[in-house]
């Protein structure tokens, strides 16, 4: 009897121990789940804080970049105003020099045209004199031939020879006058074409010179903008393509390409072809771009080409 009670007590104690063990395990699992939950919440909170800090820092950097860009634009406008005022002060002297140069070139063209006309007239006169000499020799030959013919045909032959020589002389004189006139008109047309071509060349040279002066004036401020835009992105084709709108400007007509759209190599190649076609010098000339836009697009084209070469090497 006592053994049964002892066994029952032992069995009961074992059950209680097992029950306590299960309770402890359940509590331990619950504490672990709570710890994991707290860890997840803490990680989410830290991620949100980091994202907020990154966004705040990015906004600060963008605001600083915008302020710097605005400052550069204002400085560039101020320098442009000063340069324009200086150019306006120098305009009378430059204008006088240009007018003197044009007058000298016009005088040279007129002198060359006059010399060409004089040579043409002299050549025409010499040809006419030679033609008259030939006509006289033909008339003399006809007269000597008439003297050797019989007397009863003398009057007819003489009149026939005179008529022939007169016809030949008139034909030769008319032909020579027409050739002289045609040659004179041809020389005149050549002189006019030379004068027109020279005037067009001078106009093109003036335009090229003005464009080069404008490029030199705006190069400093535009180089700073391009350098600031490409800072940290040199050789990174995706970064350059996804931020083109910041350097080309909102009025350029360029449609921004998000970074998420150029993840694959095929998308990068397509975006690169689109960008290089947009900033190509021939396309800029067709769109009538300004000197500032042409200068920026040239720099962007070089940077994109360099990044494209690096991208191809990495893809291999």
C-alpha positions as CSV (number, residue, x, y, z in Angstrom):
1,X,0.0,0.0,0.0
2,X,2.8,2.4,0.9
3,X,4.6,1.4,-2.3
4,X,1.6,2.3,-4.4
5,X,1.3,5.7,-2.7
6,X,5.0,6.3,-3.2
7,X,4.8,5.4,-6.8
8,X,1.7,7.6,-7.2
9,X,3.5,10.5,-5.6
10,X,6.6,10.0,-7.9
11,X,4.4,9.8,-10.9
12,X,2.6,13.0,-9.8
13,X,5.8,14.8,-9.2
14,X,7.1,13.8,-12.6
15,X,3.9,15.0,-14.2
16,X,4.3,18.3,-12.4
17,X,7.9,18.6,-13.4
18,X,7.0,17.9,-17.0
19,X,4.2,20.4,-16.8
20,X,6.5,23.1,-15.3
21,X,9.1,22.3,-18.0
22,X,6.5,22.8,-20.8
23,X,5.4,26.0,-19.1
24,X,9.0,27.2,-19.0
25,X,9.6,26.3,-22.6
26,X,6.4,28.1,-23.6
27,X,7.5,31.2,-21.6
28,X,10.9,31.0,-23.2
29,X,9.5,30.8,-26.7
30,X,7.2,33.7,-25.9
31,X,10.1,35.8,-24.7
32,X,12.1,34.9,-27.8
33,X,9.2,35.9,-30.0
34,X,8.9,39.2,-28.1
35,X,12.6,39.8,-28.5
36,X,12.4,39.1,-32.3
37,X,9.4,41.4,-32.6
38,X,11.3,44.1,-30.7
39,X,14.4,43.6,-32.9
40,X,12.3,43.8,-36.1
41,X,10.5,46.9,-34.8
42,X,13.9,48.5,-33.9
43,X,15.3,47.6,-37.3
44,X,12.3,49.1,-39.1
45,X,12.6,52.2,-36.9
46,X,16.3,52.5,-37.6
47,X,15.7,52.0,-41.4
48,X,13.1,54.8,-41.3
49,X,15.4,57.1,-39.4
50,X,18.2,56.3,-41.9
51,X,15.9,56.9,-44.9
52,X,14.7,60.2,-43.3
53,X,18.3,61.3,-42.6
54,X,19.4,60.3,-46.2
55,X,16.4,62.2,-47.7
56,X,17.2,65.2,-45.5
57,X,20.8,65.1,-46.5
58,X,19.9,64.7,-50.2
59,X,17.5,67.6,-49.9
60,X,20.3,69.7,-48.3
61,X,22.7,68.8,-51.0
62,X,20.2,69.5,-53.8
63,X,19.3,72.8,-52.2
64,X,23.0,73.7,-51.9
65,X,23.6,72.7,-55.5
66,X,20.6,74.7,-56.6
67,X,21.9,77.7,-54.7
68,X,25.3,77.3,-56.2
69,X,23.9,76.9,-59.7
70,X,21.7,80.0,-59.2
71,X,24.8,81.9,-58.0
72,X,26.8,80.8,-61.0
73,X,24.0,81.8,-63.3
74,X,23.8,85.2,-61.7
75,X,27.6,85.6,-61.8
76,X,27.5,84.5,-65.5
77,X,24.8,87.0,-66.3
78,X,26.8,89.7,-64.5
79,X,30.0,88.9,-66.4
80,X,27.9,88.7,-69.6
81,X,26.6,92.2,-68.9
82,X,30.0,93.5,-68.2
83,X,31.4,91.9,-71.4
84,X,28.5,93.2,-73.4
85,X,29.0,96.7,-72.1
86,X,32.7,96.4,-73.0
87,X,31.8,95.1,-76.4
88,X,29.5,98.0,-76.9
89,X,32.2,100.4,-76.0
90,X,34.5,98.7,-78.6
91,X,31.9,98.4,-81.3
92,X,32.6,101.7,-83.1
93,X,36.3,100.9,-83.6
94,X,35.6,97.3,-84.6
95,X,32.8,98.5,-86.9
96,X,35.1,101.0,-88.6
97,X,37.8,98.4,-89.1
98,X,35.3,95.9,-90.5
99,X,33.9,98.6,-92.9
100,X,37.4,99.5,-94.0
101,X,38.2,95.8,-94.6
102,X,35.0,95.3,-96.6
103,X,35.7,98.4,-98.7
104,X,39.2,97.2,-99.5
105,X,38.0,93.8,-100.5
106,X,35.2,95.3,-102.6
107,X,37.7,97.6,-104.3
108,X,40.0,94.6,-105.0
109,X,37.1,92.7,-106.6
110,X,36.1,95.7,-108.7
111,X,39.7,96.2,-109.8
112,X,39.9,92.5,-110.8
113,X,36.7,92.8,-112.7
114,X,37.8,95.9,-114.5
115,X,41.1,94.2,-115.5
116,X,39.2,91.2,-116.7
117,X,36.9,93.4,-118.8
118,X,39.9,95.3,-120.3
119,X,41.6,92.1,-121.2
120,X,38.5,90.8,-122.8
121,X,38.0,94.0,-124.9
122,X,41.7,94.0,-125.9
123,X,41.4,90.3,-127.0
124,X,38.2,91.1,-128.9
125,X,39.9,94.0,-130.7
126,X,42.9,91.9,-131.7
127,X,40.7,89.2,-133.0
128,X,38.7,91.7,-135.0
129,X,41.9,93.1,-136.5
130,X,43.0,89.6,-137.5
131,X,39.6,89.0,-139.0
132,X,39.8,92.2,-141.1
133,X,43.3,91.2,-142.3
134,X,42.0,87.8,-143.4
135,X,39.1,89.5,-145.2
136,X,41.5,91.8,-147.1
137,X,43.6,88.9,-148.2
138,X,40.5,87.1,-149.4
139,X,39.4,90.2,-151.4
140,X,42.9,90.6,-152.9
141,X,42.9,86.9,-154.0
142,X,39.6,87.4,-155.7
143,X,40.8,90.5,-157.6
144,X,44.0,88.8,-158.9
145,X,41.9,85.8,-160.0
146,X,39.5,88.1,-161.9
147,X,42.5,89.8,-163.8
148,X,43.5,86.4,-165.3
149,X,40.1,85.6,-166.8
150,X,39.0,86.5,-170.3
151,X,37.8,90.1,-171.0
152,X,34.3,89.2,-172.0
153,X,33.7,87.7,-168.5
154,X,35.7,90.4,-166.7
155,X,32.7,92.4,-165.4
156,X,30.7,89.4,-164.3
157,X,33.7,87.8,-162.6
158,X,34.7,91.0,-160.9
159,X,31.2,91.6,-159.6
160,X,31.0,88.0,-158.4
161,X,34.4,88.2,-156.6
162,X,33.5,91.5,-154.9
163,X,30.1,90.1,-153.8
164,X,31.8,86.9,-152.4
165,X,34.5,88.9,-150.5
166,X,31.9,91.3,-149.1
167,X,29.8,88.3,-147.9
168,X,32.8,86.7,-146.3
169,X,33.8,89.9,-144.6
170,X,30.3,90.6,-143.3
171,X,30.0,87.0,-141.9
172,X,33.4,87.2,-140.3
173,X,32.8,90.6,-138.7
174,X,29.4,89.5,-137.4
175,X,30.8,86.2,-136.0
176,X,33.7,88.1,-134.3
177,X,31.4,90.6,-132.7
178,X,29.1,87.9,-131.3
179,X,32.1,86.0,-129.8
180,X,33.4,89.2,-128.3
181,X,30.1,90.0,-126.7
182,X,29.7,86.5,-125.4
183,X,33.2,86.5,-124.0
184,X,32.6,89.9,-122.4
185,X,29.4,88.7,-120.8
186,X,31.1,85.5,-119.6
187,X,33.9,87.5,-117.9
188,X,31.3,89.8,-116.3
189,X,29.4,86.8,-114.9
190,X,32.7,85.3,-113.5
191,X,33.5,88.6,-111.8
192,X,30.1,88.8,-110.3
193,X,30.3,85.3,-109.0
194,X,33.8,86.0,-107.5
195,X,32.5,89.1,-105.8
196,X,29.5,87.2,-104.4
197,X,31.6,84.3,-103.2
198,X,34.0,86.6,-101.5
199,X,31.2,88.5,-99.7
200,X,29.7,85.2,-98.5
201,X,33.1,84.0,-97.3
202,X,33.6,87.2,-95.3
203,X,30.2,86.9,-93.8
204,X,30.9,83.3,-92.7
205,X,34.2,84.3,-91.2
206,X,32.6,87.0,-89.2
207,X,29.9,84.6,-87.9
208,X,32.6,82.0,-86.9
209,X,34.6,84.7,-85.2
210,X,31.7,86.0,-83.2
211,X,30.6,82.5,-82.2
212,X,34.2,81.7,-81.1
213,X,34.3,84.9,-79.0
214,X,30.9,84.0,-77.4
215,X,32.2,80.4,-76.6
216,X,35.3,81.8,-75.0
217,X,33.2,84.2,-72.9
218,X,30.8,81.6,-71.5
219,X,33.3,78.7,-71.3
220,X,34.3,79.4,-67.7
221,X,30.9,79.3,-66.1
222,X,29.6,76.4,-68.3
223,X,32.7,74.4,-67.5
224,X,32.0,74.8,-63.8
225,X,28.4,73.6,-64.3
226,X,29.5,70.6,-66.2
227,X,32.2,69.7,-63.7
228,X,29.7,70.0,-60.8
229,X,27.2,67.8,-62.6
230,X,29.7,65.1,-63.5
231,X,31.3,65.1,-60.1
232,X,31.2,61.6,-58.7
233,X,29.6,60.2,-61.9
234,X,32.6,60.2,-64.3
235,X,32.7,56.8,-66.1
236,X,29.3,55.8,-64.6
237,X,27.1,55.7,-67.7
238,X,23.8,54.9,-65.8
239,X,24.3,57.8,-63.4
240,X,25.1,60.2,-66.3
241,X,22.1,59.1,-68.3
242,X,19.7,59.3,-65.3
243,X,20.8,62.9,-64.5
244,X,21.0,64.5,-67.9
245,X,18.1,66.7,-67.3
246,X,20.0,68.6,-64.6
247,X,22.7,69.8,-67.0
248,X,20.7,70.1,-70.2
249,X,18.0,72.2,-68.5
250,X,14.2,72.1,-68.6
251,X,14.0,74.0,-71.9
252,X,16.1,71.6,-73.8
253,X,13.3,69.1,-74.6
254,X,15.1,66.1,-73.1
255,X,12.8,63.6,-71.4
256,X,14.4,62.3,-68.1
257,X,15.2,58.6,-67.9
258,X,14.7,57.1,-64.4
259,X,17.6,55.0,-63.0
260,X,15.2,52.1,-62.6
261,X,14.6,52.0,-66.3
262,X,18.2,51.4,-67.3
263,X,19.1,48.4,-65.1
264,X,19.7,46.0,-68.0
265,X,22.5,46.3,-70.5
266,X,20.0,46.5,-73.4
267,X,18.2,49.5,-71.8
268,X,21.5,51.2,-71.1
269,X,22.5,50.9,-74.8
270,X,19.1,52.2,-76.0
271,X,19.3,55.2,-73.6
272,X,22.9,55.9,-74.7
273,X,22.0,56.0,-78.4
274,X,19.0,58.2,-77.6
275,X,21.2,60.6,-75.5
276,X,24.1,60.8,-78.1
277,X,21.6,61.5,-80.9
278,X,20.0,64.3,-78.8
279,X,23.3,66.0,-78.1
280,X,24.9,65.4,-81.5
281,X,26.2,68.6,-83.2
282,X,24.2,68.1,-86.4
283,X,20.9,67.7,-84.5
284,X,21.7,70.9,-82.5
285,X,22.3,72.8,-85.7
286,X,19.0,71.6,-87.0
287,X,17.2,72.6,-83.8
288,X,18.9,76.1,-83.9
289,X,20.5,75.7,-80.5
290,X,22.2,78.6,-78.8
291,X,26.0,78.8,-78.3
292,X,25.6,77.8,-74.6
293,X,23.6,74.8,-75.5
294,X,26.1,73.7,-78.1
295,X,29.0,74.1,-75.7
296,X,27.3,72.1,-72.9
297,X,26.2,69.3,-75.4
298,X,29.7,69.0,-76.7
299,X,31.0,68.4,-73.1
300,X,28.2,66.0,-72.4
301,X,28.8,64.1,-75.6
302,X,32.5,63.6,-74.6
303,X,31.6,62.4,-71.1
304,X,29.0,60.0,-72.4
305,X,31.4,58.6,-74.9
306,X,34.1,58.0,-72.3
307,X,31.5,56.3,-70.0
308,X,30.3,54.2,-72.9
309,X,33.8,52.9,-73.5
310,X,34.2,52.0,-69.9
311,X,30.7,50.3,-69.8
312,X,31.7,48.1,-72.8
313,X,34.9,47.1,-71.2
314,X,33.1,46.1,-68.0
315,X,30.4,44.2,-70.0
316,X,33.1,42.1,-71.7
